[in-house]
Amino acid sequence: MKKVFRALVRTALAVGLTTGMLSVHAATDYPTGPIQVVTPTAAGGGTDIVARLITERLGPMLGQPIVVSNKPGAGGAIGNQFMRREKNDGHSLFVTANSNQLILPWVMTNAGFDPIEDYEPIAGLGVVPYVLAVHPSFEAKNLKEFLQLIKENPGQYYYASAGIGTLNHLIPEMLASELGTKMEHVPYRGVAPAMTDVLGGRIPVLFGSLSSVLENIRAGKLRALAVSGDSRLDILPDVPAIAEEIPGFRAEMWVALYAPAGTPAPVIEKLEGAVRTILDDPAVEERFKQQGMTLMKVGSKELAELQVEEYRRWGEVVKKSGANAK
């Protein structure tokens, strides 16, 4: 028995040493070929823009070409299901938003992926603020008046969204829940038709991404009442954060970089370090600002903790709202 035990110990040590050597080898040689970065959205959207801003710097740093591949559809489910079939060697990466990653599984039955178990977090990339915007004729002229109005008149005010389960659907639901009231949801097939009806005064309220509403705010076609992050934006310094009236309120879209589960830790570390260097460049920060975004300097460990927290939080919001895209 002692001989058998010693043989097992030698085998375990050999396996451990081999695994360690493979990990070091992966870190030293990676990448060994072209890299594909998948996004679960169409070209030209916020997530795609972030992916391209990062990869145009990341490719030269890693010494390999990077191709951004768009896999849109089903609210992000198609892109996620595609990534589940990809190898976990660091040559297939995923740039996705919390709305596609952490909300969709709660909204869509059988979304076909697990946002926590199926991915290795690498780094946060960018944050897209959302703005509470109303038609200029809307009776509330500031955030305090708006909150009082919807609180005292449950179910009497309508808001538009780009569809069930989107952030511009769920942020107002979160806000109404915090106030113990209700607003009526009018879903559209995308931001463009929702914006058309808000600009026309048919629906008075919209929570829109900064990039989607800023031009109309500047033109006086919409009035900004608040931002949904935890602080004011430099680009809209006179517009308060909802958190100034409801402490702790925070709801925004963020975009992050992931790899398939099981990707070697040294590869994750190399990618995380490269992204950190990219985001520290003032020129990159300026380009993000031009797109109405701020940098999200969050490493793999922090991102892992954040996504678990947000997955739980958005699950509660979806449950309360009754959102279901089937």
Secondary structure, DSSP 8 states (H G I E B T S, - for coil): -HHHHHHHHHHHHHHHHHHHHHHHHHHHH---S-EEEEESS-TTSHHHHHHHHHHHHHHHHHTS-EEEEE---GGGHHHHHHHHTS-SSSSEEEEEEHIIIIIHHHHSTT-S--TTTSEEEEEEEEEE-EEEEE-TT-S--SHHHHHHHHHHSTT--EEEESSTTSHHHHHHHHHHHHHT---EEEE-SSHHHHHHHHHTTSS-EEEEEHHHHHHHHHTTSSEEEEESSSS-BTTBTTS-BGGGTSTT----EEEEEEEETT--HHHHHHHHHHHHHHHT-HHHHHHHHHTT-EE----HHHHHHHHHHHHHHHHHHHHHHT----
